Amino acid sequence: MKKRILSILLATAMTTLMLAGCGQKTAEAEKEVEKAADEIETAVDDAAEESAAPEVEEAEQEAAADEAAATKRDKLIVGFDAEYPPYGFMDESGEYTGFDLEMAAALCELNGWELVKTPINWDSKDMELNSGAIDCVWNGFTINGREDLYTWSMPYVNNSQVILTSKDSGITDFDGLAGKTVGVQAASAALELLQNEEGRKDLADTFGTLQEFPDYNSAFVELQAGSVDAIAMDIGVAQYQINSRDEGYVILEEILKAEQYGVGFKLGNEELCEEINKGLLELLDNGTFDELAKKYEIEDMVCLGE
């Protein structure tokens, strides 16, 4: 590049001398000089760019390395309903636990991540997920009917939406719900099912009232008090409540709908989804998944790897 600049300078000088010697007009000489000056300026700029290129490339590589280091995952923030046993709840010692949370903990251990358990209001799950406050919703989260709203892990539990009532309610089938008050959790799959024309809105239209609750514990309090006649809910949660409360509840034989659970991610977050899927299969292979299913008495409902 330096040789090129010197060549242009030399050519400029010779041109100027020749023009002067031949007696050409001053304007023409100036025009030739200006042209040569432009060439010199361009050559100098090119030289500067070539000189700076290695530094720019090095800076870009350093920035990319810093970004990769910053985005390397070291924790998993799991959003869950803290009153949704056996999948997520607070135990007698005040610790958050449950089938899903123990699975998440085991998966984080495999990957060397810190598990951050973040209880959320179930009807705020979309806001929490889309804002980045949580990485995923992992807590008895129904895939069916929401396939296009989230990026989903592989299904791991077969679930059913059912109706639970007290044994002395006199309700033995869906016909007995006519005119009754039926409780359901806000923003739940059961509520969506009962409000959807393609779901079981036909059945809900026979109820006296479809009453929403922030969580199922609140619904059970009202059921016990007699202000609610029945509750529409997930069968796993219903079975857990029956086993833990031992207060004479019964699940109607007919189901509202069969469905499956998965881990839900913000739509498009395929990278994290793939990591979770890989971890789930590892937990299945090493026996942890089946051990947890047995511990929480849902071994007859699991479907991971099928």
N, C-alpha and C positions, 0 to 999 in steps of 0.2 A: 504493500500500500504506500509506503514511504517513497519507493522508486517511482510509483505512478504519479505522485504529487510533484516530485522533482521534474519528471518528464513534462508535465503540464506547464510548470513554471518556465522551463527552458523553451518549450514551444511558444509560450506567450511572448517571452522576450525576443525570440527570433522573428516572430510575426511582426511585432511592433517595429523592430529595426528595419525589416524588409519594406514594410509599408512606408516608413519614413524615408528610406533610401530611394524608393521608387517614386516618391513624391505624391503618393495617394493622398486623398483628402483626409483631414484630421478626423472627421465624423466616422469614416470607414475604419480607421485605426482604432478609435475608441470602441466601436462596435465589436471588433475582434477581441479587444482587451476584455470587455465586459463578458463576452462569451467564455473566454478562458477563465475569468474569475469565477463564473458560475460553476465551471467544471471543477475548479480547485475546491470551492465550498462543498460541492457534492462529495468529492473524494475525501475531504476532511471529515464530513459527517459519517461516511461509510467506515472510515478508519476508527472513529470513536465508537460506533456501534459494534464493530468487530472486537474492539478492545474490551467493551463492557459485556459482551455476550457470555463469556465464561462466568463472570460474576453474577449476572442475572440468572443463568441456569442453576448455579450453585444455591442462590437465594431461594429459587423455586423449589429445589429439592429439599432444602432445609424446612421450608414452610409445609411441604407435603408430609415430611417426617413428623413435624410437630402436630399436624392435624391428625395423623394416624395414631400418635401417642395419646392425643386428647380424647379420641373417640374409642379407644380400646376399652371394652366393657369390663368393669370390675364389680358391678352390682346389678341386681335385678329388682326393680320396684314393682311389686305385685299389688294391684288393687283388689279388694275383696269385701264382701258383706260380712261384718263381724257377728251377725246374728243369723247365720245360715248353716247350722250343724246338719250333717257331720262334715261339711266341706270347709267351713270357716267359722270360728266362734272363739270366745274367750273361755278358758277352762277355769277350774276352781282356784288355781294359783294366780290368776290374772294374766296368763300368757295367751296370746293368740295361737290357735292350733287348728287342726282339722285335716281331713284327707288331702285336700288340695294344697294347703299350706305346708304340710309335711312333704308332699311330693315336690313342691317348689324348693323347699330347703335341701332335699336330697339332690335335686338337679343342680342347684347352685354349688353344692359341695363338689360335684363332679367337675364343674367348670371353673372352680376357684373364685366364684362370685360371692359377694355379700348379698344376702336376702333382706330386702327392706319391705316389711309387711305394712301396708297402708290401708287401713279401713276406710271405706267410702260409703256415701249414701248411694244406694243402688240406682236411683233415678238420676244421679249425677255422673254415672260411669262414662258416658260419651264425652262430657266436658273434661273430665280428669284425663281420659286417654288422649284426646285430641290436643290438649294443652301441653302434653308431655309430662304432666305431674306423676303419671304412672306409666310403666312400660307395657303392661298387659292387664287384662281382667282374667283372674284365675280363681273361679269360685262358683262351681255349679252353673256355668254359663252356657245357655242353650244355643246351639248352632242353627237349628232348623228355623227357617223364616228370616234369618239374619245373615244368610250366606254372603250377600253383596254389601253388607254394611261394615264388615271387619275382615281382616286377614286372620284365618283360623288355623290352629294346629290340627293335627289329626284327632279324631274323636277318641275319647278314652272311657266314657261311661254311657251306657244305654239308660235313658231316663224315661219316665212316664209322668204326664200330668194327671193328677187324680183328685178326687174329692174326699176329704176327711171330715168326719162328724163324730159326735158322741154316740155311744151305744144306745143310750136311752132317748135319742132324738126322734126315733120313729122313722127316720129316713133310711131306706134300704136300696134305693136306686135313683137314677136321675129324675124320674117322674116325681119323686118325693121332694125335689128341690123347688117345685113350683110355688111361687109366692114367698119363698124363704129369703133370708139375708145371708149372702155368701161373701166371705172375706177373701181377699187376695192381696199379694204384695204389689206395691206401686212399681211400675216399669218392669214387671216380671214377665216371663214367657207365658205364664198362666193368664195374666191380664190381657196380653196381646192376643192370645188365643180366643178368649171370651169376648173380645171386642171386634174381632175380625170376621167379616162376612164369609170368608173362605175357611174360617176356623169353626168355633163353637158359639158364635153369637146367637144362633138359633136357640141354644140351650140357655144362654145368659138372659135372653129376652123373656124367659119364663120365670126368672127370679123376681122376688119382690124388690131386692136391692143387691147390687154388686158393690161392696164396700171396700175401698182401698186402704191399706195400712203401710206404714213405712218399713215394717219388718214382720216376720211371722210370729215372733214372740208376742208382739202386741195383739195380733189376731187371735192367738191362743188364749190370751187373758180374756178377751171378749167372748170367745167360744165358751170358756169355763164359766163366765158370768151369765151366759145365756143371751147376750145381745147379738150374737152371731150364731147362725144355725149350722154352718158348715164352712170349710175353707178349701179353696182350690189351690193346689201346690204340687211340688215335685215329690215323687214317691219316696226318694231317699230321705228327704227332710221329714216327710210324714212318718216314715218308719222310725226314724230317730226320735221324734217327739213322742211317739207311742211307747217306745222302749224306755225312754228316760222319765216320762211323766207318770206312766202307769195309772192313768185316771179314766180308763174305760173309753178310749177312742177306737174308731173303726174306719178303715179305708173301703170305700165302695168298690165293688168288684169291677165294674165297667170303668175304663180309663177314658180321659179326655183326648189324649194324643200321646203317641210314642215319639221320642226325640233323642238327641245325643248331646253330650257336653264336650266342649273344647276350650282351649285357651284362646282368648280373643285379643288381637293386636290392632293398632291403628291401621286402617286400610292402606296397603302398600308396603308395610314393614315386613317384607319377605325374609330379610336377612336374619332378624331375631327369631322369626317363626321357624326357620330351618334349624337354628341352633336348639330351640326348645324341642322340636320334633326328634332331633338326634338324641337329646338327653332323655326324652320319654322312652325311647326304644332301649336305651342303655339301662334305665331303671327297670324295664320289663325283663331284659336279659339277665340282670344280676339278682332278680327276685324281690327287689325293694317294692315295686309296684304291687305285686300280689300280696306281700306282707301287710302293706298299708290298707289294701282293700279288705283284707281279713280283719284287721284291727278295727276298722270302722264299719264292719258288717255290711259291705256292699259288694262282696266278691261275686255275687250272682248277677251283678249289673255291669261289670267292666267289659270293655270291648277293645282295648288297646291292642293293635297289631292284627286285628281280625280282618 
